[in-house]
């Protein structure tokens, strides 16, 4: 398995409250560990125009599975934080870091 840092972009169509943003960060916190923290990456970057980027670490056998897993994690975190995923379109995930342990 390889650890991938995946960036998932999206847009909050109706904005997001501070409490909803905090709830989302709490839901995603377990996916922000050594690789991304050591690189100084923020878990959630929220822009003034409602766009955002989530950076997650995912263990997967390949890039494709890592991107799918990251997208599923973001959708689940949105739901668990009380944010309807239908109000938050996501863009294509991208690999922004790899730690293969070599």
N, C-alpha and C positions, 0 to 999 in steps of 0.2 A: 504494500500500500504506500501511497505517496500522499503527503499533506500538501494541499493546494490552498492558496489564498484566492478566493473568488470575489470579484466585485459585481454586485447586482445593482444596477441603476433603476430608478423609478421616479414617479411623480405623484404627489398627493394632490388629487384634483380639487378637493375641498379644504385644503389646508390641514394642519395638524396642531393640536394643543400641546402645551408643554408636558402635561401629564400623560398624554397618549405617546408622545415621543419618549418619555422616560420609561413607560411600560414596554414599548417596543425594544428599547435598549436592554432592559432587564431580560426580556424573552430571548434575545440574541446573545447575551453575555457569554454563555457557555461555548460559543463558537469563536470566541476572540481570545486566543491563547498565545503561546510563546512566539510563534513565527510573526504574526501580525503585530503583537505588542513590542517585540524586539525591533521591528522595523519602524515603529512609531506610527502605525496606521490607526486611524480612528475607526471604531466599529461602525458608526453612523455619521455621515456628513450630510447636513441639511442646508440647502441653499435658500435664499430669500424668495425665489420664484416657485418654491414648492417641490423642486427636484431634489433628489437625494441619491446617495450611494451607500450601500451596505457592504462591508468587507468581512467575509467569514472564512474561517479555516474549515476545510472539509477533507477527511481522509477518504480516498477513493482509488480504484485501480487505474483510472485514466481521467483525462481532462473532461471528456464528455460526461461521465458519471458525476464528476465533481461539480460541474456546472448545473446538472439536473438536481443534485442534492442541495446545492446552495439555494436554488430557486424554490424548491419545496420548503426549505427551512425558513426562508423569508416569508412565504405565503402563510405558513403555519404560525410564525411569530406575529404577523399582522392580525390574524384571526384571534390568537390568544391575547393580544393587547387590546382587543375590541375595535380594531380598525378593519372595516370591510374591505377585503382584497379587491373587490370589484371597483372600489373608489381609488385604487392605487395601481395603475398599470405599471408593469415592470418592463425594463428593457432587456436586451440580451446580456447574459452574464459573461464575464471575461476573467480569464486567469491572470492574476496580477502578482503571483508569487508561487514558488514551488520549493518544497523541502523534501527531497527524496532520501535524506539520511546518509547520503554519500559523502 
